Each structure stands twice: as structure tokens, then as C-alpha cells.
Amino acid sequence: MKNLFFFDSMITPKIITFIYWLLLVSAVVSGLSFMFGGYSGMTFGSFIGGLLIVAGGALGARVWCELLIVLFKINSNLQKLSDSSQ
């Protein structure tokens, strides 16, 4: 508990993991609703578009979350380097 109150331990990477899974689920749901939604008829373009939404959303969510995690890894490594030099 002390680590949490004095910012020795970061909780944001755990939150980012949760947000990644939420973004992934939303990309799949959005893509499926685009593919099989109640539009003016099922067309091949809407099916391909839905697949692109799923793939692009999953890739975009992954890249965004990885970039955020990299920042926290850099912070962790800098703290280790600082502790070892003292």
C-alpha cells in the first residue's frame, strides 16, 4: 500500500491493459455491426469494410497502448539506473 501512495509503483500500466481489451472489444463489435448491420442490403463492400474496421481498430489499439507502455518502461529503467548509480 505504501508503494501506491508514494508513487513507487505505477498502476497506469494495469489500467492501460484493461483499456486495450476494451478497445479491442469495441473494434470487433464496431466491425461486426458494420458487416451485418441493418443497412439497405448486405453488400460485399460493407463486409470488407467491417473486416478493415476490425483489423485497423485492433492494430491501432495495440500500437497506441504499446506506445504508452514504452513510456512507463523507460521510466522504470531510468529509476533502476538512478538507483544503481547512487
Biotite code that builds the C-alpha atoms (Angstrom):
import biotite.structure as struc

atoms = struc.array([
    struc.Atom([0.000, 0.000, 0.000], chain_id="A", res_id=1, res_name="MET", atom_name="CA", element="C"),
    struc.Atom([2.933, 2.326, 0.729], chain_id="A", res_id=2, res_name="LYS", atom_name="CA", element="C"),
    struc.Atom([4.214, 1.881, -2.845], chain_id="A", res_id=3, res_name="ASN", atom_name="CA", element="C"),
    struc.Atom([0.856, 3.034, -4.157], chain_id="A", res_id=4, res_name="LEU", atom_name="CA", element="C"),
    struc.Atom([0.639, 6.174, -2.021], chain_id="A", res_id=5, res_name="PHE", atom_name="CA", element="C"),
    struc.Atom([4.228, 7.282, -2.619], chain_id="A", res_id=6, res_name="PHE", atom_name="CA", element="C"),
    struc.Atom([4.208, 6.506, -6.372], chain_id="A", res_id=7, res_name="PHE", atom_name="CA", element="C"),
    struc.Atom([6.898, 3.831, -6.111], chain_id="A", res_id=8, res_name="ASP", atom_name="CA", element="C"),
    struc.Atom([4.609, 1.515, -8.041], chain_id="A", res_id=9, res_name="SER", atom_name="CA", element="C"),
    struc.Atom([2.636, 2.571, -11.111], chain_id="A", res_id=10, res_name="MET", atom_name="CA", element="C"),
    struc.Atom([-0.963, 1.432, -11.599], chain_id="A", res_id=11, res_name="ILE", atom_name="CA", element="C"),
    struc.Atom([-1.396, 3.059, -15.006], chain_id="A", res_id=12, res_name="THR", atom_name="CA", element="C"),
    struc.Atom([0.161, 0.132, -16.947], chain_id="A", res_id=13, res_name="PRO", atom_name="CA", element="C"),
    struc.Atom([-2.514, -2.133, -15.467], chain_id="A", res_id=14, res_name="LYS", atom_name="CA", element="C"),
    struc.Atom([-5.184, 0.363, -16.468], chain_id="A", res_id=15, res_name="ILE", atom_name="CA", element="C"),
    struc.Atom([-3.715, 0.577, -19.985], chain_id="A", res_id=16, res_name="ILE", atom_name="CA", element="C"),
    struc.Atom([-4.004, -3.211, -20.309], chain_id="A", res_id=17, res_name="THR", atom_name="CA", element="C"),
    struc.Atom([-7.680, -3.009, -19.336], chain_id="A", res_id=18, res_name="PHE", atom_name="CA", element="C"),
    struc.Atom([-8.253, -0.146, -21.793], chain_id="A", res_id=19, res_name="ILE", atom_name="CA", element="C"),
    struc.Atom([-6.564, -2.198, -24.536], chain_id="A", res_id=20, res_name="TYR", atom_name="CA", element="C"),
    struc.Atom([-9.046, -5.020, -24.056], chain_id="A", res_id=21, res_name="TRP", atom_name="CA", element="C"),
    struc.Atom([-11.957, -2.564, -24.079], chain_id="A", res_id=22, res_name="LEU", atom_name="CA", element="C"),
    struc.Atom([-10.691, -1.004, -27.318], chain_id="A", res_id=23, res_name="LEU", atom_name="CA", element="C"),
    struc.Atom([-10.236, -4.444, -28.866], chain_id="A", res_id=24, res_name="LEU", atom_name="CA", element="C"),
    struc.Atom([-13.785, -5.479, -27.993], chain_id="A", res_id=25, res_name="VAL", atom_name="CA", element="C"),
    struc.Atom([-15.160, -2.189, -29.313], chain_id="A", res_id=26, res_name="SER", atom_name="CA", element="C"),
    struc.Atom([-13.259, -2.635, -32.601], chain_id="A", res_id=27, res_name="ALA", atom_name="CA", element="C"),
    struc.Atom([-14.708, -6.114, -33.058], chain_id="A", res_id=28, res_name="VAL", atom_name="CA", element="C"),
    struc.Atom([-18.248, -5.005, -32.179], chain_id="A", res_id=29, res_name="VAL", atom_name="CA", element="C"),
    struc.Atom([-17.990, -1.989, -34.495], chain_id="A", res_id=30, res_name="SER", atom_name="CA", element="C"),
    struc.Atom([-16.696, -4.116, -37.344], chain_id="A", res_id=31, res_name="GLY", atom_name="CA", element="C"),
    struc.Atom([-19.362, -6.757, -36.887], chain_id="A", res_id=32, res_name="LEU", atom_name="CA", element="C"),
    struc.Atom([-22.129, -4.174, -36.704], chain_id="A", res_id=33, res_name="SER", atom_name="CA", element="C"),
    struc.Atom([-20.796, -2.605, -39.900], chain_id="A", res_id=34, res_name="PHE", atom_name="CA", element="C"),
    struc.Atom([-20.657, -6.007, -41.606], chain_id="A", res_id=35, res_name="MET", atom_name="CA", element="C"),
    struc.Atom([-24.042, -7.316, -40.538], chain_id="A", res_id=36, res_name="PHE", atom_name="CA", element="C"),
    struc.Atom([-25.896, -4.119, -39.635], chain_id="A", res_id=37, res_name="GLY", atom_name="CA", element="C"),
    struc.Atom([-29.334, -3.265, -40.875], chain_id="A", res_id=38, res_name="GLY", atom_name="CA", element="C"),
    struc.Atom([-28.266, -1.329, -43.933], chain_id="A", res_id=39, res_name="TYR", atom_name="CA", element="C"),
    struc.Atom([-30.023, -1.296, -47.300], chain_id="A", res_id=40, res_name="SER", atom_name="CA", element="C"),
    struc.Atom([-28.784, -4.783, -48.073], chain_id="A", res_id=41, res_name="GLY", atom_name="CA", element="C"),
    struc.Atom([-25.753, -6.911, -47.469], chain_id="A", res_id=42, res_name="MET", atom_name="CA", element="C"),
    struc.Atom([-23.055, -5.860, -49.868], chain_id="A", res_id=43, res_name="THR", atom_name="CA", element="C"),
    struc.Atom([-19.560, -7.191, -50.309], chain_id="A", res_id=44, res_name="PHE", atom_name="CA", element="C"),
    struc.Atom([-18.145, -3.710, -49.669], chain_id="A", res_id=45, res_name="GLY", atom_name="CA", element="C"),
    struc.Atom([-19.693, -3.487, -46.216], chain_id="A", res_id=46, res_name="SER", atom_name="CA", element="C"),
    struc.Atom([-18.297, -6.914, -45.337], chain_id="A", res_id=47, res_name="PHE", atom_name="CA", element="C"),
    struc.Atom([-14.786, -5.931, -46.427], chain_id="A", res_id=48, res_name="ILE", atom_name="CA", element="C"),
    struc.Atom([-15.198, -2.563, -44.708], chain_id="A", res_id=49, res_name="GLY", atom_name="CA", element="C"),
    struc.Atom([-16.151, -4.335, -41.485], chain_id="A", res_id=50, res_name="GLY", atom_name="CA", element="C"),
    struc.Atom([-13.088, -6.536, -41.710], chain_id="A", res_id=51, res_name="LEU", atom_name="CA", element="C"),
    struc.Atom([-10.948, -3.440, -42.237], chain_id="A", res_id=52, res_name="LEU", atom_name="CA", element="C"),
    struc.Atom([-12.530, -1.782, -39.189], chain_id="A", res_id=53, res_name="ILE", atom_name="CA", element="C"),
    struc.Atom([-11.758, -4.848, -37.056], chain_id="A", res_id=54, res_name="VAL", atom_name="CA", element="C"),
    struc.Atom([-8.175, -5.139, -38.313], chain_id="A", res_id=55, res_name="ALA", atom_name="CA", element="C"),
    struc.Atom([-7.454, -1.404, -38.207], chain_id="A", res_id=56, res_name="GLY", atom_name="CA", element="C"),
    struc.Atom([-9.053, -0.960, -34.805], chain_id="A", res_id=57, res_name="GLY", atom_name="CA", element="C"),
    struc.Atom([-7.152, -3.881, -33.309], chain_id="A", res_id=58, res_name="ALA", atom_name="CA", element="C"),
    struc.Atom([-3.864, -2.695, -34.794], chain_id="A", res_id=59, res_name="LEU", atom_name="CA", element="C"),
    struc.Atom([-4.445, 0.922, -33.789], chain_id="A", res_id=60, res_name="GLY", atom_name="CA", element="C"),
    struc.Atom([-5.374, -0.018, -30.223], chain_id="A", res_id=61, res_name="ALA", atom_name="CA", element="C"),
    struc.Atom([-2.316, -2.232, -29.902], chain_id="A", res_id=62, res_name="ARG", atom_name="CA", element="C"),
    struc.Atom([0.108, 0.395, -31.220], chain_id="A", res_id=63, res_name="VAL", atom_name="CA", element="C"),
    struc.Atom([-1.377, 3.158, -29.049], chain_id="A", res_id=64, res_name="TRP", atom_name="CA", element="C"),
    struc.Atom([-1.239, 1.051, -25.888], chain_id="A", res_id=65, res_name="CYS", atom_name="CA", element="C"),
    struc.Atom([2.283, -0.178, -26.640], chain_id="A", res_id=66, res_name="GLU", atom_name="CA", element="C"),
    struc.Atom([3.500, 3.397, -27.048], chain_id="A", res_id=67, res_name="LEU", atom_name="CA", element="C"),
    struc.Atom([2.077, 4.284, -23.658], chain_id="A", res_id=68, res_name="LEU", atom_name="CA", element="C"),
    struc.Atom([3.619, 1.206, -22.034], chain_id="A", res_id=69, res_name="ILE", atom_name="CA", element="C"),
    struc.Atom([7.014, 2.099, -23.557], chain_id="A", res_id=70, res_name="VAL", atom_name="CA", element="C"),
    struc.Atom([6.932, 5.390, -21.662], chain_id="A", res_id=71, res_name="LEU", atom_name="CA", element="C"),
    struc.Atom([6.453, 3.544, -18.386], chain_id="A", res_id=72, res_name="PHE", atom_name="CA", element="C"),
    struc.Atom([9.209, 1.056, -19.244], chain_id="A", res_id=73, res_name="LYS", atom_name="CA", element="C"),
    struc.Atom([11.571, 3.957, -19.920], chain_id="A", res_id=74, res_name="ILE", atom_name="CA", element="C"),
    struc.Atom([10.650, 5.438, -16.539], chain_id="A", res_id=75, res_name="ASN", atom_name="CA", element="C"),
    struc.Atom([11.272, 2.096, -14.827], chain_id="A", res_id=76, res_name="SER", atom_name="CA", element="C"),
    struc.Atom([14.663, 1.662, -16.480], chain_id="A", res_id=77, res_name="ASN", atom_name="CA", element="C"),
    struc.Atom([15.688, 5.216, -15.608], chain_id="A", res_id=78, res_name="LEU", atom_name="CA", element="C"),
    struc.Atom([14.760, 4.597, -11.972], chain_id="A", res_id=79, res_name="GLN", atom_name="CA", element="C"),
    struc.Atom([16.872, 1.419, -11.944], chain_id="A", res_id=80, res_name="LYS", atom_name="CA", element="C"),
    struc.Atom([19.780, 3.290, -13.497], chain_id="A", res_id=81, res_name="LEU", atom_name="CA", element="C"),
    struc.Atom([19.464, 6.094, -10.988], chain_id="A", res_id=82, res_name="SER", atom_name="CA", element="C"),
    struc.Atom([19.317, 3.655, -8.041], chain_id="A", res_id=83, res_name="ASP", atom_name="CA", element="C"),
    struc.Atom([22.351, 1.728, -9.249], chain_id="A", res_id=84, res_name="SER", atom_name="CA", element="C"),
    struc.Atom([24.484, 4.860, -9.633], chain_id="A", res_id=85, res_name="SER", atom_name="CA", element="C"),
    struc.Atom([23.954, 6.002, -6.055], chain_id="A", res_id=86, res_name="GLN", atom_name="CA", element="C"),
])
